[in-house]
Amino acid sequence: MIKFVKTYKENLILLLAHFATDINQGSVSAALTVMLNSGVLHSKQEMSYLVLASTLVSSLIQPIVGYISDRKPRPYLMSLGIIISALGLMFIGFITDFSLLFLLLTTSGIGVAIFHPQAGKIANSVSTTNKGKGMSIFSVGGNLGFTAGPCLISGATLLWGLPGIVVIGIPAFIMSTWLILRNRKYVEYTRTEEKRQQLNASVEQEDYRGFAMLTAMIFFRSMVLFGLTTFIPVYFIETFGLNSQQANLNLSLIAVCSAFASLAGGILADRIGFKKVLFYSAASSVPFLLMFNQASSSIAASLLLIPVAFCIYGTLSVSMVLGQKFLCRHVGFASGITIGLGISFGGLTSPILGYIADTYGIAYTMYTITAVAFVAALLAFLVPDIDKIRADRKARLEKTEAPAER
């Protein structure tokens, strides 16, 4: 019982750390939507390029940070990442120059990149048995950050205008200090997990082909995630005539649902298998997205966002654990791909979706997102069942060892 409480205490602390990081990333689209409607930005494509700024460098360096964290435990990177991600976003409300906005959001993306690989590795280490539940709790922190971000931005900009964005830095400074004080404990957790992996080396082998297929699926899913978080507010403004604050509330609706979906997905995966949850969730998102595109009112569209969010975000914690299982000797690198690069990749494609929206209309952008979700579902079907592979390998080893014992 004491060990159980201790484990989930650590999971909850990492949840809060993830929250303090992703509240910055989750605020970007909401802040840029307000800036677009305030005339600071002049087109949806400009908005897309700024989303790109917050993800481009982040996408490229996250696997590198993960590789570094695999060589030696460096929990202090979590605190550093949280602070940098906040500093890059806090001051954009005071800036009107596009180049400087691009630079600041790039800085914020670097902070996000520094945080996620090391945090994913620590979350894996403290979740000793139920990896799905442990990683889903960690994932919920990010979902809550994406939930709180648009709400905080909407409230702050209503009260103080664009300079109100500066309040986004408060959670970051609190959590970065807390994590620094726990640095030594996280080093111990990491080394304990590495010893456990060495004892199970004959069964837990790395599968690079499986990881590559999972990564491809995550890339396409991230295009859906970023497409929705970037263009859902614009869709509701242009299609149903809502103002920017009302439209941004739909981002919070998605994020609230995604928090429950991530938790449910991890718990369910521990029981019925990670591959099943990954595929069925991804496949179910396609018909709901099609229905969303046909919704005739803002209320109906908002209600349909609930199952869309559950289906898409239900795969998040599942894909994190699968990536760490496929590359069980390089958990930091796997986290850099599945949590970082895989999710941030969607930001790289945002300018394409922005071009479609500016040229053909926002409705065509939403249909493009639906088509991408279909491809993600196909790739999820092709991801190997790593749990079944390991179970078969263990059974074969037991059979070969049994005659020797006799």
Buried (B, 14 or more C-beta within 10 A) or exposed (E): EEEEEEBBEBBBBBBBBBBBBBBBBBBBBBBBBBBBBBEBBEEBBBBBBBBBBBBBBBBBBBBBBBBBBBEEBBBBBBBBBBBBBBBBBBBBBEBBEBEEBBBBBBBBBBBBBBBBBBBBBBBBBBBBEBBBBBBBBBBBBBBBBBBBBBBBBBEBBEEEEBBBBBBBBBBBEEBBEBBEEBBEBBBEBBEEBBEEEEEEEEBBBEBEEBBEBBBBBBBBBBBBBBBBBBBBBBBBBBBBEBEBBBBBBBBBBBBBBBBBBBBBBBBBBBEEBBBBBBBBBBBBBBBBBBBBBEBEEBEBBBBBBBBBBBBBBBBBBBBBBBBBBBBBBBBBBBBBBBBBBBBBBBBBBBBBBBBBBBEEEBBBBBBBBBEBBBBBBBBBBEBBBBBEBBEEBBEEEEEEEEEEEE
